[in-house]
Amino acid sequence: MFGLNFGATSSSGGVAGYDFGNALEFDGVNDGLIEAGTGTRPNIPSNTEFTISVWLNTQTAASSGQFWLTDRQNKDYWFFYPTQVFLRFNGSGSTQNIWSCSYTTYNGSWAHYMLTRDSSNVLNLYQNGVLQTKSTSYDNNSNFEIKTIAHRYNNSKYYSGKIDDFVVKSGYCASAQDALDLYNSGAGVDPSTILSSPMSWWKFNESTGLLASDSGTNADDMTLLNFANNPNQWVAH
């Protein structure tokens, strides 16, 4: 398995597994990512299983403790409050899914999140390999589309922290064991060994420039917005 180095100890305290390379750091002021128009925008059709995997290292509770992880123009999707995580497909209020988990627990350290939808349109969220309790849950068969990452499309909410290995896999609902394997006690693993041929995979392994390349089948690169104020955005993970 590529990148494995069993026996060494990682900075997170677990067994070293995956060479993450670099990550992308956001200042929480005006940084964000938007599709560069180089490929096909990630768009998971209605009534389709999916898995989304991402590593986050939140630094501050910016925007009143709220940040958008993904968004689509005129539709908000996946966003975080200090004590809850929201997923909203084509709706608001009751037509949303809410999990009782907190990213502030991992403020300043890396945490892994995996979001899934199964064949019955049931959505689940795993944090560091652990299935999270739902506060409100509605089966949702709507399409899932990503236009921006780390900020709301209307530029009102921004993420402060680091992001790495953002993977979107259509047609597969990962299992609880997959969540544990991806987390790997905090050491991580090459996600393509579990989520093969993903639709999108932003590795954030660049060291210069204002483009985050997509290693997935969609090849939908992302443009870095407003990073002129953060010239050292490419950081080691």
PLY file of the C-alpha trace (Angstrom):
ply
format ascii 1.0
element vertex 237
property float x
property float y
property float z
element edge 236
property int vertex1
property int vertex2
end_header
0.00 0.00 0.00
1.56 3.26 -1.09
2.94 5.54 1.58
2.76 3.09 4.48
5.58 3.10 7.01
4.48 0.97 9.90
6.37 1.16 13.16
7.20 4.86 13.19
5.31 7.32 15.35
3.35 10.20 13.83
3.03 13.72 15.22
-0.56 12.85 16.20
0.71 10.11 18.51
-0.47 7.13 16.48
1.31 4.73 14.17
2.65 6.56 11.12
0.88 5.43 8.01
0.47 7.97 5.26
2.76 10.63 3.89
0.30 13.51 3.65
2.80 15.84 2.04
1.52 19.41 2.15
-1.80 20.91 3.19
-3.50 24.22 2.43
-3.90 26.83 5.17
-6.70 29.45 5.20
-6.55 32.69 7.19
-10.26 32.90 8.04
-10.49 36.45 6.67
-11.16 36.10 2.95
-9.39 32.96 1.70
-11.28 30.33 -0.25
-11.34 27.96 -3.20
-13.56 28.12 -6.27
-13.60 25.86 -9.30
-11.14 26.91 -11.97
-13.21 25.62 -14.87
-10.57 23.07 -15.85
-12.75 19.99 -15.53
-16.20 18.81 -14.48
-17.67 20.18 -11.28
-18.30 17.46 -8.68
-22.01 16.72 -8.98
-23.37 13.55 -7.40
-26.77 12.71 -8.93
-29.96 12.30 -6.92
-30.54 8.90 -5.29
-26.86 8.05 -5.61
-24.61 6.72 -2.88
-21.53 8.77 -2.06
-18.63 9.17 0.33
-16.75 12.38 1.13
-13.54 12.29 3.14
-11.54 15.28 4.38
-8.93 16.19 7.00
-9.38 19.47 8.90
-7.19 21.33 11.35
-9.29 24.23 12.62
-7.41 27.16 14.12
-10.04 29.57 15.38
-13.79 29.85 15.71
-14.09 32.42 12.94
-17.35 33.96 11.71
-19.02 33.67 15.12
-17.91 30.08 15.38
-19.34 29.09 12.01
-17.62 28.07 8.81
-18.70 26.66 5.45
-16.78 23.63 4.24
-18.51 23.28 0.87
-21.09 25.30 -0.99
-22.83 25.49 -4.33
-23.91 28.73 -5.92
-27.28 29.76 -4.42
-27.42 26.54 -2.34
-25.63 25.97 0.95
-24.51 22.50 1.86
-22.02 21.50 4.52
-21.23 23.88 7.35
-20.01 23.79 10.94
-21.02 25.41 14.22
-18.94 24.90 17.38
-21.23 22.16 18.69
-23.03 20.93 15.58
-22.43 20.09 11.95
-25.09 20.84 9.34
-25.71 19.34 5.92
-28.42 20.98 3.86
-29.43 19.84 0.39
-31.72 22.18 -1.53
-33.54 23.37 1.54
-33.43 24.86 5.02
-35.03 24.45 8.40
-36.46 20.93 8.70
-34.95 19.78 5.41
-31.47 19.41 6.81
-29.30 16.96 8.72
-27.64 17.98 12.00
-25.04 16.05 13.97
-24.12 16.60 17.61
-20.37 16.85 17.32
-17.86 19.61 17.82
-14.88 20.61 15.72
-13.66 22.81 18.56
-12.62 19.63 20.37
-9.87 19.34 17.77
-9.08 23.04 17.49
-5.43 23.26 16.48
-5.03 19.55 15.73
-5.97 17.36 12.77
-9.33 15.59 12.65
-10.85 13.37 9.97
-14.44 13.67 8.72
-16.27 11.20 6.50
-19.77 11.87 5.18
-21.80 9.12 3.48
-25.15 8.48 1.82
-26.42 4.92 1.39
-28.87 3.31 -1.05
-31.79 4.36 1.17
-30.64 8.01 1.04
-29.63 7.94 4.71
-26.78 10.34 5.56
-24.13 9.61 8.19
-21.15 11.51 9.52
-18.01 10.04 11.08
-15.51 12.08 13.07
-12.15 10.39 13.60
-13.69 7.07 12.68
-16.63 7.39 15.09
-20.25 7.56 13.87
-21.79 10.79 15.13
-25.18 11.14 16.80
-27.83 12.90 14.75
-29.81 15.74 16.30
-32.08 16.02 13.27
-32.09 13.63 10.34
-34.06 13.54 7.12
-33.43 11.11 4.31
-32.23 13.15 1.38
-32.06 12.09 -2.25
-31.03 15.45 -3.75
-27.96 15.93 -5.87
-24.77 17.10 -4.18
-22.65 19.66 -6.02
-19.46 21.47 -5.01
-18.54 24.88 -6.36
-16.54 26.32 -3.47
-14.46 24.95 -0.61
-13.66 26.64 2.71
-16.05 29.54 2.25
-19.67 30.33 1.57
-20.36 31.24 -2.04
-21.54 34.74 -1.15
-18.23 35.24 0.72
-19.78 35.79 4.14
-18.30 32.81 6.02
-14.68 31.69 5.88
-12.73 28.75 7.21
-9.69 29.36 9.42
-7.26 26.48 9.52
-5.80 23.77 7.31
-7.42 21.33 4.87
-5.94 18.20 3.36
-6.93 15.22 1.18
-10.46 16.25 0.22
-11.97 13.23 -1.56
-15.37 12.89 -3.27
-16.46 9.39 -4.29
-19.75 8.83 -6.15
-21.54 5.48 -6.26
-20.12 4.09 -3.02
-21.24 4.40 0.60
-18.21 3.75 2.78
-18.62 1.55 5.84
-17.86 2.19 9.50
-14.70 0.11 9.04
-13.72 2.32 6.10
-14.03 5.34 8.40
-11.70 3.73 10.92
-9.26 2.72 8.20
-9.17 6.21 6.71
-8.55 7.74 10.12
-5.97 5.07 11.05
-5.58 6.30 14.64
-4.79 9.77 13.32
-1.99 8.59 11.05
-4.15 8.52 7.93
-3.88 6.30 4.88
-3.74 6.75 1.12
-7.49 7.34 0.57
-7.41 5.83 -2.92
-6.80 2.41 -1.36
-10.29 2.64 0.16
-12.08 5.12 -2.12
-10.72 4.00 -5.47
-11.10 6.16 -8.60
-12.70 9.08 -6.78
-14.63 11.77 -8.62
-12.44 14.43 -7.04
-9.32 14.32 -4.89
-7.65 17.57 -3.91
-4.38 16.49 -2.30
-3.14 20.06 -1.66
0.42 18.91 -2.19
1.43 21.98 -4.19
4.19 24.17 -2.82
3.67 27.29 -4.95
1.02 28.89 -7.10
-2.68 29.67 -6.87
-4.15 26.41 -8.15
-5.12 23.27 -6.22
-5.10 20.39 -8.68
-7.76 17.67 -8.72
-6.30 14.16 -8.99
-9.74 12.60 -9.39
-11.52 11.56 -12.58
-13.24 14.97 -12.88
-9.93 16.88 -12.96
-11.75 19.90 -11.53
-8.92 22.10 -10.29
-9.65 24.80 -7.73
-8.47 28.41 -7.85
-7.14 29.93 -4.63
-8.98 33.17 -3.87
-7.46 36.11 -1.98
-4.31 34.27 -1.01
-2.12 37.29 -1.77
-2.30 38.11 1.94
-1.15 34.61 2.87
1.93 33.80 0.75
2.86 30.79 2.89
-0.42 28.96 2.35
1.21 25.63 1.40
2.24 24.05 4.69
3.46 20.64 5.83
0.94 18.21 7.26
0 1
1 2
2 3
3 4
4 5
5 6
6 7
7 8
8 9
9 10
10 11
11 12
12 13
13 14
14 15
15 16
16 17
17 18
18 19
19 20
20 21
21 22
22 23
23 24
24 25
25 26
26 27
27 28
28 29
29 30
30 31
31 32
32 33
33 34
34 35
35 36
36 37
37 38
38 39
39 40
40 41
41 42
42 43
43 44
44 45
45 46
46 47
47 48
48 49
49 50
50 51
51 52
52 53
53 54
54 55
55 56
56 57
57 58
58 59
59 60
60 61
61 62
62 63
63 64
64 65
65 66
66 67
67 68
68 69
69 70
70 71
71 72
72 73
73 74
74 75
75 76
76 77
77 78
78 79
79 80
80 81
81 82
82 83
83 84
84 85
85 86
86 87
87 88
88 89
89 90
90 91
91 92
92 93
93 94
94 95
95 96
96 97
97 98
98 99
99 100
100 101
101 102
102 103
103 104
104 105
105 106
106 107
107 108
108 109
109 110
110 111
111 112
112 113
113 114
114 115
115 116
116 117
117 118
118 119
119 120
120 121
121 122
122 123
123 124
124 125
125 126
126 127
127 128
128 129
129 130
130 131
131 132
132 133
133 134
134 135
135 136
136 137
137 138
138 139
139 140
140 141
141 142
142 143
143 144
144 145
145 146
146 147
147 148
148 149
149 150
150 151
151 152
152 153
153 154
154 155
155 156
156 157
157 158
158 159
159 160
160 161
161 162
162 163
163 164
164 165
165 166
166 167
167 168
168 169
169 170
170 171
171 172
172 173
173 174
174 175
175 176
176 177
177 178
178 179
179 180
180 181
181 182
182 183
183 184
184 185
185 186
186 187
187 188
188 189
189 190
190 191
191 192
192 193
193 194
194 195
195 196
196 197
197 198
198 199
199 200
200 201
201 202
202 203
203 204
204 205
205 206
206 207
207 208
208 209
209 210
210 211
211 212
212 213
213 214
214 215
215 216
216 217
217 218
218 219
219 220
220 221
221 222
222 223
223 224
224 225
225 226
226 227
227 228
228 229
229 230
230 231
231 232
232 233
233 234
234 235
235 236
